[in-house]
Amino acid sequence: MNNIVKIAKLFLPNEEILDVSPLGNGHINTTYLVTTNMGKYTLQQINTNIFTDVEGLMSNVEKVTHFIRKKARECGKDPEKCTLKFLSTKSGKKYAIYKDSAYRMYRYIDGVYTIEKMENPESFYHSGIAFGEFAEMLKDFDASQLVETIKNFHNTVSRFRDFEKAVENDAAGRAADVFEEIKFVKDRESFTSLFVEQLENGSLPLRVTHNDTKLNNVLMDEKTGLPVAVIDLDTVMPGSYLYDFGDAIRFGATKAAEDEKDLSIVNFEIDLFEKFAKGYLEMCGSSLTDTEIEMLPYASIMLTLECGMRFLGDYLNGDIYFKIHREGHNLDRARTQFKLVSDMEKNVDNMRAVINKILNK
């Protein structure tokens, strides 16, 4: 831990480091809790294999968190708890390079916890509140100021092209055995361009998006159980609110695991959809355009299809991107997504009715 102490001192030159310990179970960045004579801090090593533009990433994060703190002060909230606050080094940068690795530090928020697995549907409602408030606070932020930390992250046209290449190359020799799954994706090729075209022609506004709206990216208050702040801001980028809404529904509106083999228990749950949608729309529904509201059911389908074709593409490529724990793991993941897509397609009218009910339309 000696090196970690040295790195921490780059951000805390005037504080005494009392303790350093591993923190959390994230899969992307390595994280430590640093305790000093003045307080607690979170130190992270940034995964530069995934985030190659550290300068752009930290510029995005700093701009967005600064804006949220400003909005929090305006509405009487505690700006120190509602978002992450990053520290600067002597040079004024929000990150430090040590032995070719990049690090950042932010103030540790006490009295909070995260939920790794949704066991209570109310947690999904609270998640909707958190991400809806995140969207509402940033509705006036000029998203064009932000850079893409991962190029074409939710560009489903680009994702479909990647999938086509995986099918054509068939690097692992598996394409013949998954003909039906490949056909499932190809039958929806025209659908994949819907949001991309709407963003390009301006019918969908460019928004600040979180792009990783999982339940465990919300800090919850230990005393009240209510959401405090949205974290894990590395994928904050310009995009569409539909990305955040759709991805949350993708993982949260089903009781099945993402890699469930028994597809008979993989079902889209309209009640869970309503939980998240209610929280989300209570916070930012009045700020959404008519087109955004109209597209919300399709957002659920789009983001689930995108994830499924990424899993299937990786399976065809020989499992080179997503970590697997068994033979056919990525194929199982793809099949669960495709089952959910099929269910969602049958429930578009039901989703629309839920949204209209929440918005009193």
N, C-alpha and C positions, 0 to 999 in steps of 0.2 A: 504493500500500500504506500510505500515511500514516494513513488512517482505520482500517485494520486494526490498526496499531500502537497507536493511541489506544484502540481497543476492547480489545485485549489488556491494556493497562495498567489497565483497570477491574478485571480479575481478578488482575493481577500488579503492584500498585503499587510493590513494593519490589524488583523484578527488572529487570535491563537487557535490553531486547529486542535480540537480536543479528541475528536473521533471521526473515523471514516468507515462506512459499512455499505455492502451491496444493498440496492433498493429495487423492489419491484421484480417483475418477470417479463419485461418487454422482449420482443423478438428482434427488434431493429437496432436500438441504441443500448449501450451499456451504461447503467445508472448507479450512482452512489449517493448516500445521505452523508452530508458533511456537517458536523456539529462544531461550533466554535464558542468562544467566550461571549459572543454577541448574539448568537442565534443559530438557526438551522438553514441549510441550503441543499439544493439538489444539483449534483454535478453529472453531466452526461457526456459520454464520448459519442460523437455523431458518426453514424455509419456512412462513410463517404463512398462506399461501393454503390449504395443506392442513391445518396444525395451528393452528387458530384459538385454542385455549385453551392458551397457552404455560405459564401458571401450573399448570394441571392436568397437562400433559405432564411438566413438570419435577418436579412433586410425585410423579408415578408413578415416574419414573426414579430419583429420589433414594431413595424408600422401598424400591424393589426392589434397587438396588445396595447400599444400606446393609445390607439383610437378607442378601444374598449374601456380603458381606464378613464379616459376623458368623458365618455358617455355615462359611465358609472357615477362619476362625481356629479354630473348634471342631474341624474335622477335619484341622488341621495344614497347610493350604494357604496360599500367599502371598496375602493379601487385596488386595495392590496389583496383582496380575497377573490375578486371576480374574474381574474385572469392571471397568467404567469407574469412575473417581473424579472427580467434578465439583467444580470450584472455586467458591467464593462471591465475590461482590463485597463492597464495604465495607458495604453494607446487609444482608448476610447472605443475599441471594437467589442462586439457582443459575443465574441468567440476567441479562443486562443489555439494556436498550433503548437503542439509539443511532440517532438520526435515523429513528425509526419502525420500525426493524428489531430483531429479537430475536437475541441471541447467547448462546452458552454455551461453556464451556471445560472440558476434562478432561485429566488427565495422559496423555501419550503412552506407550503400552506398546511398549518396544523389543524387538527380537529376535523379531518375529512377522511373519507374512505372511498374505494371504488368497488363496483360490482362486476365480478368476472362472468357470472352466469345468471341469466334472468330466471329467477324462481318465483318472483312475484310480479304479475302483470303491471302493478302500479309503478314498478321501477321503469318499465318501458314508457309509461306516461310521463314520468319525471325526466327521462331521457329526451322525450319530445319537447318538454318545456326548456331544457338546457340548450338543445340545438336550435330551437325556435328563437330563444332569446339571443343566442349567438348571431343568428341571421338578422334579427331585428336591430341589434346594436350596430351591425355593420352595413345596414341598408343604404346609408349615405356615403359609404367609403367607395372611392373610385378604384374598382377592382383592376383597372388597366395599369395601376401602379405596381402590381405584383408580377413576379416572374413565375414561370412554370418550373417547379422544383423537380417534377418528373414529367417529361414531355409526353403529351397525348394520353395522360393518365386515364381520363374518361372519354377520350375521343373514340366512340364506338365504331366509327368508320375505319380508323387506323387499327383498332383491335380486331376488327373483322378481317382486314388485310393480313394481319399477323397470323390469324387463324387459318386463312387460306394457304399461306405459305407453309404452315405446319402440316396441313393435309397433303399439299403437293410434295413436300420433301419426305414426309413419312419416315423421319430419321430412325425411329425405333421399330419400324415395320409393323405397326399396330392398326393402321387405318382400315384394313379389310375387316377387322373384327368389330369396328364401331361405326359401321355404315349408317345405322339408324340415328346415332347421336350426331354424326356429321351432317346428315340430312336435316335434322332438327334445326341446327344453326343456319344452314344455307337457305332453308325455307323462310328465314326471317331476315335475310340480307337487306331488303328494302327498308325494314323497320329500323335497322341500326343507324340510319342516316338522319332520323327524325330530329333529334335534339341538335345535332351538329349543324344541320341546315337552318334550324330556327335561330341558333346563336349567330350564324353567319349573316342571315338576312335581318336580324334585329328584332324578330318577333319574340324572342326570349332575351331579357336583359342580361348583361354580363354582371355576375355577382361574385362576392367573396365566398368561397366554399371551403369547408373543412376537409371533405373528401375521405374521412375515416370515422364515420359516425357510429362507432361501436359503443355499447353500454359502458365499457370500462374506460372510456375516454371522458367520462363525466365524474368530477369530484362531488361527493355527496356529504352533507353536513352530518356529523356523528350524532348531534343532539336532535335535529329535526327530521333527518332523512331526506331533506330537500336538496336539489342541485345547487352547487356553489359556483363551479367554473368548468368550462370545457378545456381539456388539455390535449397534448399530443398534436401540436400545431405544425408539424413538419410538412404536411401535405396541403396547408392552406395555400390556395391558388385562385386565379380567376377561373370562373366556370359558371355553373347554374345551380340554383337552390335545389333543382330536381335531382342532382347527383347526391346531395346529402340526404334528402328525403327518401329517395329510392334505395340507397344503400342501407339505411337504417331498417327499412321494411324488409329488405332482402334477408338480413340475418335475424331480425327480431320478431317477424310475424309468422313464425312457425315454432312448434315445440320440438322439432326434430333436430338432431345434430347435423352440422354442415357436411359430414361424411357418412351419414346414415346409409347402410346397405339395403335395409328394408324400405323400399319406396312406398309401401302401403301406409306407412306412418309419417310420411313426408307430406304435409298438407299446409296450404296457405290458410292462416287463421284470421278471418275478417274481424273478430273481436280484438285481437292484438293489433291489427292494422288501425282500428279505431282508437286504441289507447294512445299510440304514438301520434297519430294524426291530430287527435284532440289537443295534446300538449303542445305540439308544434304550431298548430294553427291558432291556438289561443294566444301565443306569443307574437307570431309574425303574419298571421293570415291577412290582416288589413293592409299589409305592405306588398302582398303578392299581386302580380298582374293577372288579368283574366286568363291569359294564355298559360301562365304558370299553374294556376288553379286547375285549369282544364287538363293539363298534362300530368298532374300528380299520380293518377292511377298508372299511367304509362311509364312513369319514372320507376315505379316498383318493378315492372316487367323489364325495362331496359337495363337496369343495374344488375338484376339477377341473371339476365341473359349474358351480359358482358362478363360477369364473373364465371359463369358456366363455360363459356367458350375459351376463357383464359385457362381454366382447369383442363379442359379437353385438349387445347393446343399444347399445353405443357406435357400432358400424357403422351401425345403423338411425338413430341420432341425428345422424349425419354426422361421426363421428370427432372428437368434441369433448373427450374425456377422455384417452385413451391416445395417445401420440405415434405417428404412422405414418410409414413411409418409402417407401410405394408405394400405389398404388390397390388397394383390397381387402385391405389389410394386416390390419385387425381381423377381417375375415371369415376369412382364412387362420388367424389365431390361434384363432378360435372353433372352426374345423373340427378343428384338431389336438387341442383339449381334448375335443371330442365323440368323436373317434376313441378317445382314451384312456379316456373314460368307458365306451364300449362294450366295450373290452378288459377294463377293470377289473370290469365287471359279470359278465363271463364267468369271471373269476378269483377271485371271492369265496371259494370253497371252498379254492382254492390259497393265498390270502392267510391264511385262517384256519388252515390246516395249518402254514404257516410260523410263525405267531405261537405256536401250541400247541407246536411243536417247540422254539422259543427258550425258552419258559416251562416246558418239560418237562411239558406237560399231556397 
